[in-house]
């Protein structure tokens, strides 16, 4: 399996989203949107 720049980019985006999810100042709506983005990205990466 080849590890590409796109794979690395996706991993960094996912890490950033997960870090953002830990932010206590997020509203419920923002938290819901971030969780949705995480789920979508994990599916695209084949992590689910």
JOZISUL-V258584 format. One record per residue. N is the residue number from 1. RES is the residue in three letters. PHI is phi in whole degrees, -180 to 180 (* if undefined). Layout:
[[N/RES/PHI] [N/RES/PHI]]
This chain:
[[1/UNK/*] [2/UNK/-94] [3/UNK/-99] [4/UNK/-108] [5/UNK/-61] [6/UNK/-64] [7/UNK/-63] [8/UNK/-62] [9/UNK/-60] [10/UNK/-61] [11/UNK/-64] [12/UNK/-70] [13/UNK/-63] [14/UNK/-62] [15/UNK/-62] [16/UNK/-65] [17/UNK/-66] [18/UNK/-66] [19/UNK/-67] [20/UNK/-63] [21/UNK/-62] [22/UNK/-80] [23/UNK/-71] [24/UNK/-68] [25/UNK/-86] [26/UNK/-69] [27/UNK/-76] [28/UNK/-61] [29/UNK/-67] [30/UNK/-64] [31/UNK/-60] [32/UNK/-63] [33/UNK/-66] [34/UNK/-64] [35/UNK/-62] [36/UNK/-64] [37/UNK/-64] [38/UNK/-63] [39/UNK/-60] [40/UNK/-62] [41/UNK/-64] [42/UNK/-63] [43/UNK/-64] [44/UNK/-63] [45/UNK/-85] [46/UNK/76] [47/UNK/-93] [48/UNK/-95]]
